[in-house]
């Protein structure tokens, strides 16, 4: 396993992180044997970072991950990042909502402390202009999300604070410019390179404005998410979750499928999972790629791809050009 400093947090994070979300259906499902096997194999291969959220499977992801850690005896060894999403009906008491969410996460994960808690809401200029989105004032202001997370950090309940870098670019930048958050998770893949490269403006809410530059500007640790664009970059059919999520619509999936088809033609001898994993890890500003694993074989494949090292610059350029071609 390769490791990298997670920004200025003082933590070293495995380049491959274990995503526990609903797309793979693993940690949000009911097959504990499969969950245990995949988590065990990840730890054996050196993965030290597990990413979950209170909303994944309505709490099932955290509960199952906590049970896996307890069964394997690694509760206090593996690092866990979870997330807080404040819903519209909770905005009258943001502080209370954040504390309840973190306490439920601690209970489910069977832990007394969390390495990282991230704000799961998109951040937009106008509250609710994207699903569940908050404004910078909701995040930064008195009684806002960060104030409570900072208090929890001072109490020793959490170690570090992060955000999800989705929403309006200007609003996300305002929060990052405050220098009150230590990590950023953001979609970055062979189909959407905008978090790491300059691209044309016309991508709507899926233009992330080279936000990974904050890794250099202020030492924010960077996690790449949606590395396979929800499975589209692997030329898979949409998962049941893809048909129901309000965050990444089906038309976006179809666009990413088109990009994947082109990639398969450009690189006929390279498995798409390997190509897309190496593309993300080859960007100098990515500390770790969060990948959802359905089983231990997928864990092994991701680690094997990482071990092949960075892509050549010419290969990177072909992938970048392919992503941009769909926008023209």
Buried (B, 14 or more C-beta within 10 A) or exposed (E): BEBBEBBBBEBEBBBBBBBBBBBBBBBBBEBEEBBBBBBBBBBEBBBBBBBBBBBBBEBBBBBBBBBBBEBBEBBEEBBBBBBBBBEEEBEEEBBEBBBBBBEBBBEBBBBEBBBBBBBBBBBBBEBEBBEBBBBBEBBBEEEBBBBBBBBBBEEEBBBBBBBBBBBBBEBBBBBBEEEBBBBBBBBBBBBBBBBBBEBEEEEEBBBBBBBBBBBEEBBBBBBBBBBBBBBBBBEBEBBEBBEEBEEBEEEBBEBBBBBBBBBBEBBEEBEBBBBBBBBBBBBEBBBBBBBBBBBBEBBBBBBEBBEEEBBEEEBBEBBBEBBBEEBE
